[in-house]
């Protein structure tokens, strides 16, 4: 499992030889799915960081 993951991350920047339209479509879909997974992980963390609830904010002295 670790070997497959290390090969995957090592090959991210390499040029890909694509012979057919089906291979091209598969490659594009894989990149699209990785972008979606990254967004689904990053957005809740970003939202939690930006939108912080402060329950005592109305009790501050003016």
Secondary structure, DSSP 8 states (H G I E B T S, - for coil): -HHHHHHHHHTTTS-----SHHHHHHHHHHHHHHHHHHHHHHHHHHHHHHS---TTGGGS--
